[in-house]
Amino acid sequence: MSTPKFNPAILAISWACAFAAVVMVNVAAVSAQDRTQDAADSLQGRERIVHLLSRVTFGPTKKLVDEVEKAGLESWLAAQFELPRLDFVTAERLSRFASLGLSSNDVYDKYVLRKEGAPSRRGELSNELTGSVFVRATYNSQQVGEVMSDFWRNHFNVDRSKDSVFWTAVEYDRIVLRDRVFGSFRDMLLASAQHPAMLVYLDNHISRRPPNKTELKSVARKVRRATGSRERGEEAAQIASQRGLNENYARELLELHTLGVDRGYTQKDVIAVAEIFTGWTVDTLENRYTFSFDENMHVHGDKFLLGKTVPRQKLRHGTKEGLLVLDRLARHPLTATFLAEKLCRYLVSDEPPPVLVKTTAAKLRSSDMNLGTAVKHIVASDEFYRPRHYRSKFKTPLEFVISALRVTSANIVKIAALRRTLEGMGQPIYNCEDPTGYRDTAESWRDPGVMVGRWRFALDLVRNRIPGVEVPETLFIHLKNKNRHAMIASLAKEVLPGGMREETLRFCIDASRRYDRIQREKAEAKAMGKKPSKGKKNPKDEKKKRKPLADRFDGIERFLLGVLIGSPEFQEQ
């Protein structure tokens, strides 16, 4: 007799299929729904609270839902915008990450510059910035700020694998994003434009005016004199002629940071912006890694952008051209619309409601592009609480992992394993090569391959198999002496504040029966002095040495918790 085993990959695919079926049913129901009636509907009671917390926190817990219900939804939300950026407990947890408050210069000196005889600290630095994101998102009381920091981290994306961004991103995260998450969009735009992380990531630090003929002749002459070769001099001049304008930052500034793709600008505008920002570079003298303006790199003269002249500036004042352009772009009506669409997509629906986009854009313009005001407007709107938006979004890998850590009261001691988990799921923090950042729509993340990784993470998390992360035993005390149905219901209240579908309940019951069967067969085999037969041996299985399910879990409680975290409902937002 062979012992039945659970294969995480098979279970994950079955969950994915179940989720896809549920989504199809929901979409059909919404399509058939009378829109007039839907416009009059609004989520009420705990559903209303769960919906808000699903969108403006990294996962609602039963405790948090109860707290918001007691305090009042509006009061809790208003307090979120007044809280300090860090609560005391979270600040204590972050204190072990010594790089977080340092300038880029100090980060380089302490973590990157290799002292003679001293070990490298680059790996330590890799874990610290990533670790700070995990710790803040999991524990910090100001959850709205953490959620919106994630939004802007993707909007103004930089990739730490690009040269000096590896260490300048630490300061970038603090002074560009977190310090301005509820402030002026113009301020955040300017801070990003002048930070070494962005300047290096999008190559603006090397963008310069093309050399003129006189300068090229000078280069050729110097090399010819130094080498005695006319050919070497001509080669040097040819190489120098190729050093010039770089359009990367200019294009992304228009396309991703402000106006949006193909909205109101042409290639001539891209070139004009690139010329305006020549000379915006990085001072690396003595490893300072600060913004500087190099007059010799700047393209002088009037520029023509979006139908208006950007007048030339006097020498040593070339940055004024860039400041003028950033101000124009930040206040442009198309920028307000573009940001409103992204914010509504992130907080409300993968298909942002047109009416809410329009009113959010208007709110941005009337508030001088204040980001906190825009978020408040969205989550206070009637459209936000329409039933069709309830649990309609799909968690990104980061949202899934953080919400699992929060709902299990996990204690994060070490970061490396969690960092590798997100890498395996395709969303490493500050390592998105594409300037667009990571997508937050369902189509980007919902497929069987994704579900396999999530299922395995859920199983590893609940059985404390993720190094440096511990799910406490106290989480299961209230389950003592409960039968299976009561145990599942109790866990579901903790893990799925939004409720559990009948299909999930049946799956949990069936899974617990199979679990019991494995445990029983194991006990019988042990009593007979034999090991349960594993059937026909597979060389690959032997190499992996996979244990039966009963050996892989510390009790039915942890197993059922893992099943619920892997369920379709837990993936929904």
C-alpha positions in Angstrom: 0.0 0.0 0.0 1.5 3.3 -1.0 1.2 6.4 1.2 -0.6 9.3 -0.6 1.4 12.5 -0.7 0.5 16.1 -1.3 2.5 17.7 -4.2 2.7 21.4 -3.6 2.9 22.1 -7.4 -0.3 20.1 -8.1 -2.2 21.7 -5.3 -1.0 25.2 -6.3 -2.3 24.6 -9.9 -5.6 23.4 -8.6 -5.8 26.6 -6.5 -5.0 28.7 -9.5 -7.7 27.0 -11.6 -10.2 27.5 -8.8 -9.3 31.1 -8.5 -9.6 31.6 -12.3 -13.1 30.0 -12.1 -14.1 32.3 -9.3 -12.9 35.4 -11.2 -14.8 34.4 -14.3 -18.0 34.0 -12.3 -17.5 37.4 -10.6 -16.8 39.1 -14.0 -19.9 37.6 -15.5 -22.0 38.7 -12.5 -20.7 42.2 -12.7 -21.3 42.4 -16.5 -24.8 41.2 -16.1 -25.5 43.6 -13.2 -27.6 46.6 -13.8 -25.1 49.6 -13.7 -27.8 51.9 -12.4 -28.4 49.6 -9.4 -24.7 49.2 -8.9 -24.2 53.0 -8.7 -26.7 53.1 -5.8 -24.9 50.2 -3.9 -22.1 50.6 -1.4 -20.2 48.2 0.8 -21.4 48.4 4.4 -20.3 47.1 7.8 -17.2 44.9 8.1 -17.1 44.4 4.4 -16.5 48.1 4.0 -13.7 48.0 6.5 -12.1 44.9 5.0 -12.2 46.5 1.6 -10.5 49.7 2.8 -7.8 47.8 4.7 -7.2 45.5 1.8 -6.2 48.5 -0.3 -4.5 50.9 2.1 -2.6 48.3 4.3 -0.5 45.3 3.5 -3.2 43.0 4.5 -6.1 43.2 7.1 -5.9 41.1 10.2 -8.9 40.3 12.4 -7.4 42.4 15.2 -7.0 45.4 12.9 -10.5 45.0 11.5 -11.9 44.9 15.1 -9.8 48.1 16.0 -11.1 50.0 13.0 -14.7 48.9 13.6 -14.4 50.2 17.2 -12.6 53.5 16.3 -14.7 54.2 13.2 -13.5 53.9 9.7 -13.2 57.6 9.0 -11.4 58.3 12.3 -8.9 55.5 11.7 -8.2 56.7 8.2 -7.7 60.3 9.2 -5.3 59.3 11.9 -3.2 57.4 9.3 -2.2 60.7 7.7 -1.2 62.2 11.0 0.9 59.4 12.5 4.7 59.7 12.7 6.3 57.9 9.7 7.6 55.3 12.1 6.1 53.9 15.3 8.4 53.1 18.2 8.3 49.3 17.8 9.1 49.5 14.1 11.9 52.0 14.7 13.5 49.6 17.2 13.3 46.8 14.7 14.9 49.0 12.0 17.7 50.1 14.3 19.8 47.1 13.4 20.0 48.3 9.8 22.7 50.9 10.3 22.8 52.1 6.7 19.3 53.5 6.6 20.0 57.0 8.0 23.3 57.5 6.2 24.1 59.7 3.2 25.2 58.0 0.0 28.8 59.0 0.7 28.7 57.4 4.2 27.1 54.3 2.8 29.9 54.0 0.3 32.6 54.4 2.9 31.1 51.9 5.4 29.7 49.2 3.1 31.2 49.4 -0.3 34.8 50.7 0.0 36.9 47.6 0.8 39.3 48.4 3.7 42.5 46.5 3.7 42.1 43.2 5.5 38.4 43.8 6.2 35.6 41.6 4.8 33.2 42.9 2.2 29.9 44.3 3.5 28.1 44.5 0.2 25.9 41.5 1.1 25.0 43.1 4.3 23.9 46.3 2.5 21.8 44.2 0.0 19.8 42.8 2.9 19.4 46.1 4.8 17.4 48.1 2.3 15.3 45.1 1.4 14.9 44.3 5.1 13.7 47.8 5.9 10.9 47.4 3.3 9.8 44.1 4.8 9.9 45.4 8.4 8.1 48.6 7.7 5.4 47.0 5.6 4.8 44.2 8.1 4.9 46.1 11.4 4.6 49.9 10.9 1.4 51.4 12.2 1.3 54.0 9.4 0.2 51.5 6.8 -1.2 54.0 4.3 2.3 55.5 4.1 3.9 52.1 3.5 1.4 51.2 0.8 1.9 54.5 -1.0 5.7 54.2 -0.7 5.4 50.9 -2.6 3.4 52.8 -5.3 6.0 55.5 -5.7 8.9 53.1 -5.6 7.5 51.6 -8.8 6.5 55.0 -10.3 10.0 56.4 -9.8 11.8 53.1 -10.3 15.5 52.6 -10.0 17.5 49.4 -10.2 20.2 48.6 -7.7 22.0 46.4 -10.2 23.0 49.5 -12.1 26.5 50.7 -11.0 26.4 53.1 -8.0 22.6 52.8 -7.6 23.6 49.7 -5.5 24.4 52.1 -2.6 22.7 55.4 -3.5 19.3 53.7 -3.4 19.4 53.6 0.4 19.3 57.4 0.6 17.0 57.6 -2.4 14.4 55.5 -0.7 14.4 57.8 2.3 14.7 61.4 1.0 12.9 61.0 -2.4 10.1 58.7 -1.6 9.3 58.2 2.0 9.9 61.8 3.1 7.5 63.0 0.4 4.8 60.3 0.2 2.0 62.6 1.2 3.5 65.9 0.0 3.8 67.7 -3.3 4.3 65.7 -6.5 6.5 68.5 -7.8 8.8 68.1 -4.8 9.1 64.4 -5.3 9.7 64.8 -9.0 12.5 67.3 -8.4 14.0 65.2 -5.7 14.1 62.2 -8.0 15.5 64.3 -10.9 18.4 65.5 -8.8 19.3 62.3 -7.0 22.3 60.3 -8.1 20.3 57.0 -8.1 18.0 58.3 -10.8 20.7 60.2 -12.7 22.9 57.1 -13.0 20.0 54.6 -13.5 18.8 56.5 -16.6 22.2 57.6 -17.7 21.6 61.4 -17.4 24.9 61.8 -15.5 26.8 61.1 -18.8 24.5 63.2 -21.1 26.3 66.1 -22.6 26.3 68.5 -25.5 28.0 67.0 -28.5 31.6 68.3 -29.0 32.1 70.9 -31.7 34.7 70.8 -34.5 37.2 72.8 -32.6 37.0 70.5 -29.6 37.3 67.4 -31.8 40.4 68.8 -33.5 41.9 69.5 -30.1 41.3 65.9 -29.0 42.9 64.6 -32.2 45.9 66.9 -31.8 46.6 65.9 -28.2 46.5 62.2 -28.9 48.6 62.6 -32.0 51.3 64.4 -30.0 51.2 61.9 -27.2 51.3 58.8 -29.5 53.0 60.1 -32.6 50.2 58.5 -34.7 47.8 60.5 -36.9 45.5 57.4 -37.1 45.3 57.2 -33.2 44.4 60.9 -33.1 41.6 60.5 -35.6 40.3 57.4 -33.7 40.2 59.4 -30.5 38.3 62.2 -32.2 35.8 59.8 -33.6 35.2 58.2 -30.2 34.8 61.7 -28.7 32.2 62.6 -31.3 30.0 59.8 -30.1 29.9 61.1 -26.6 26.9 63.3 -26.4 23.2 63.6 -25.8 21.5 60.7 -23.9 17.7 60.6 -24.2 17.0 57.9 -21.6 16.0 60.2 -18.7 14.2 62.7 -20.9 12.0 59.9 -22.4 11.1 58.4 -19.1 10.5 61.8 -17.5 7.8 62.4 -20.1 6.6 58.9 -20.6 6.6 57.3 -17.1 7.0 60.1 -14.6 4.6 62.8 -15.8 2.5 63.0 -19.0 2.2 59.3 -19.8 3.0 57.2 -23.0 2.4 59.1 -26.2 0.5 61.9 -24.6 0.9 65.4 -26.0 4.6 65.2 -26.9 6.8 64.3 -29.9 10.4 63.0 -30.5 11.4 66.7 -30.8 10.1 67.3 -27.3 12.2 64.3 -26.0 15.3 65.8 -27.6 14.5 69.2 -26.2 14.2 67.8 -22.7 17.4 65.8 -23.1 19.2 69.0 -24.0 17.7 70.9 -21.1 19.0 68.4 -18.6 22.5 68.1 -20.0 24.9 68.9 -17.2 22.6 67.5 -14.5 25.2 65.0 -13.3 26.8 63.4 -10.2 29.7 64.7 -8.2 31.8 61.6 -7.3 34.8 63.6 -6.0 35.9 62.0 -2.7 32.9 59.6 -3.1 30.3 62.3 -2.3 27.8 61.0 -4.8 25.7 64.2 -4.8 23.9 66.1 -7.5 26.0 68.7 -9.4 25.6 70.8 -12.5 28.4 70.9 -15.1 28.3 74.0 -17.3 30.7 72.4 -19.8 28.3 69.5 -20.5 25.2 71.7 -21.0 23.6 72.5 -24.3 23.1 76.3 -24.3 20.5 78.4 -26.1 16.7 78.5 -26.3 14.8 75.3 -26.4 11.2 74.7 -27.6 9.1 72.3 -25.5 5.4 71.4 -25.7 4.6 74.5 -27.7 6.5 76.9 -25.4 10.0 78.4 -25.3 12.3 77.4 -22.5 14.6 80.5 -22.5 18.3 80.2 -22.3 19.9 80.9 -18.9 23.1 82.8 -18.0 26.3 80.8 -17.4 26.3 78.8 -14.2 22.5 79.0 -14.0 21.7 76.2 -16.5 19.8 74.2 -13.8 17.0 76.8 -14.0 16.0 75.4 -17.4 15.4 72.0 -15.8 13.6 73.4 -12.8 11.3 75.3 -15.1 10.5 72.2 -17.1 9.9 70.1 -14.0 7.5 72.7 -12.7 5.7 72.8 -16.1 5.4 69.0 -16.3 4.3 68.6 -12.7 1.5 71.1 -13.1 0.5 69.9 -16.6 -3.2 68.7 -16.9 -2.1 65.5 -18.6 0.2 64.7 -15.7 -2.7 65.0 -13.3 -4.8 62.7 -15.4 -1.9 60.2 -15.8 -1.3 60.1 -12.1 -5.0 59.8 -11.3 -5.3 56.8 -13.6 -2.4 55.1 -11.9 -3.6 55.8 -8.4 -7.1 54.6 -9.2 -5.7 51.5 -10.8 -3.6 50.8 -7.8 -6.2 51.5 -5.1 -9.5 50.7 -6.8 -9.6 48.5 -9.9 -7.4 47.2 -12.7 -9.8 49.1 -14.9 -9.8 52.5 -13.2 -13.3 54.0 -13.1 -13.4 57.0 -15.6 -15.5 59.2 -13.3 -13.2 58.7 -10.4 -10.1 59.3 -12.6 -11.6 62.6 -13.7 -12.4 63.8 -10.2 -9.1 62.7 -8.8 -7.2 64.6 -11.6 -9.3 67.7 -10.7 -8.4 67.2 -7.0 -4.7 67.0 -7.8 -4.8 70.2 -9.8 -6.8 72.1 -7.3 -4.5 71.0 -4.4 -1.3 72.0 -6.3 -0.6 68.3 -6.9 -0.7 67.2 -3.3 -0.4 63.4 -3.1 -2.0 62.9 0.3 -5.1 64.9 -0.8 -5.4 62.6 -3.9 -5.3 59.4 -1.9 -7.9 60.8 0.6 -10.2 61.7 -2.2 -10.0 58.2 -3.8 -10.6 56.2 -0.6 -13.4 58.5 0.5 -15.3 58.4 -2.8 -18.5 56.5 -3.3 -17.0 54.7 -6.3 -14.2 53.2 -4.1 -16.8 51.3 -2.1 -18.8 49.9 -5.0 -19.4 46.1 -4.5 -17.9 45.3 -7.8 -14.5 46.4 -6.5 -14.6 44.2 -3.4 -11.8 41.6 -3.5 -11.4 42.4 -7.3 -7.6 42.9 -7.3 -4.9 40.3 -7.1 -1.9 40.7 -4.7 1.5 41.2 -6.1 4.2 38.9 -4.7 5.3 41.6 -2.3 1.7 42.1 -1.1 1.1 38.4 -0.7 4.3 37.8 1.3 3.8 40.8 3.6 0.2 40.0 4.2 1.1 36.4 5.1 3.7 37.7 7.5 1.2 40.1 9.1 -1.7 37.6 9.4 0.5 35.0 11.1 2.2 37.5 13.5 5.5 36.3 12.1 8.7 37.5 13.8 11.3 38.6 11.2 14.8 38.1 12.6 16.8 37.7 9.3 16.1 39.0 5.9 18.1 37.0 3.3 15.6 34.2 2.9 12.7 36.6 2.4 14.7 38.5 -0.1 15.3 35.3 -2.1 11.6 34.4 -1.8 10.6 37.6 -3.7 13.4 37.1 -6.2 12.0 33.6 -6.9 8.5 35.1 -7.3 9.8 37.7 -9.8 9.5 40.9 -7.7 12.9 41.6 -6.0 12.8 44.9 -4.2 14.8 47.7 -6.0 15.8 45.3 -8.7 13.4 45.9 -11.5 15.4 46.5 -14.7 12.5 48.0 -16.6 12.0 51.7 -15.8 8.2 51.1 -15.7 8.6 49.3 -12.3 6.5 46.3 -11.4 2.9 46.0 -12.6 0.1 45.7 -10.1 -2.6 44.3 -12.2 -3.9 40.7 -12.0 -2.8 39.7 -15.5 0.8 40.4 -14.6 0.9 37.9 -11.7 -2.0 35.5 -11.8 -0.9 32.2 -13.5 -0.2 28.7 -12.2 3.5 29.2 -12.0 3.0 32.1 -9.6 0.6 30.1 -7.5 3.1 27.3 -7.1 5.6 29.7 -5.6 3.0 31.1 -3.3 1.7 27.7 -2.1 5.2 26.6 -1.3 5.9 29.8 0.6 2.7 29.4 2.6 3.7 25.8 3.6 7.3 26.8 4.5 6.1 29.9 6.5 3.6 28.1 8.7 6.1 25.2 9.5 8.9 27.7 10.3 11.0 26.5 7.4 12.0 30.0 6.2 15.3 30.9 7.9 15.0 33.9 10.1 11.2 34.0 10.2 9.1 32.4 13.0 5.4 31.9 13.3 4.7 31.7 17.0 2.9 28.8 18.7 0.6 31.3 20.5 -1.2 31.7 17.2 -2.7 28.2 17.7 -3.6 28.2 21.4 -7.2 29.1 20.8 -7.6 26.0 18.6 -7.0 23.5 21.4 -9.6 20.8 21.7 -11.6 22.1 18.7 -12.9 19.7 16.0 -11.8 20.1 12.4 -14.8 22.2 11.3 -14.5 24.5 14.2 -10.7 24.7 13.7 -11.1 25.7 10.0 -13.8 28.2 10.9 -11.6 29.8 13.6 -8.5 30.0 11.4 -10.5 31.4 8.5 -11.7 34.3 10.7 -8.1 35.2 11.5 -6.7 34.6 8.0 -9.6 35.6 5.7 -11.4 38.6 7.3 -13.3 39.0 4.0 -14.8 35.5 4.4 -14.3 32.0 3.0 -16.1 30.5 0.0 -17.8 27.1 0.2 -15.3 25.7 -2.2 -12.4 26.6 0.1 -14.1 25.1 3.1 -14.6 21.8 1.2 -11.0 21.8 0.1 -9.8 22.3 3.7 -12.0 19.5 5.0 -10.8 17.2 2.2 -7.2 18.1 2.8 -7.5 17.5 6.6 -8.9 14.1 5.9 -6.1 13.2 3.7 -3.7 14.5 6.3 -5.3 12.3 8.9 -5.1 9.3 6.6 -1.3 9.8 6.2 -0.9 10.2 9.9 -2.9 7.0 10.6 -0.9 5.0 8.1 2.3 6.3 9.5 1.3 5.3 13.0 0.2 1.8 11.8 3.5 1.3 10.0 5.4 2.4 13.0 3.4 -0.1 15.3 4.3 -2.9 12.9 7.9 -1.9 12.8 7.7 -1.0 9.1 8.0 2.2 7.1 5.1 3.2 4.9 5.6 2.0 1.3 6.3 4.8 -1.1 5.4 2.7 -4.1 7.7 2.7 -7.1 10.9 4.5 -6.5 11.8 7.4 -8.6 15.5 8.4 -8.8 14.6 12.1 -8.7 12.4 11.6 -5.7 15.2 9.7 -4.0 17.5 12.6 -4.7 15.1 15.1 -3.2 14.3 12.9 -0.2 10.9 14.3 0.1 9.1 13.3 3.3 5.5 12.3 3.6 3.2 15.2 4.5 2.8 14.0 8.1 6.6 14.4 8.6 6.6 17.8 7.0 4.1 19.6 9.3 4.0 20.2 13.0 0.4 19.4 13.5 -2.9 19.8 11.6 -3.2 23.5 12.8 -0.2 24.7 10.9 -1.1 22.6 7.9 -4.6 24.1 7.7 -3.1 27.6 8.2 -0.9 27.0 5.2 -3.9 25.8 3.1 -5.8 29.0 3.9 -2.8 31.3 3.1 -2.6 29.4 -0.2 -6.3 29.8 -0.9 -7.8 31.9 -3.7 -9.4 34.2 -1.2 -6.0 35.1 0.4 -4.7 36.1 -3.0 -7.5 38.6 -3.5 -7.3 42.2 -2.5 
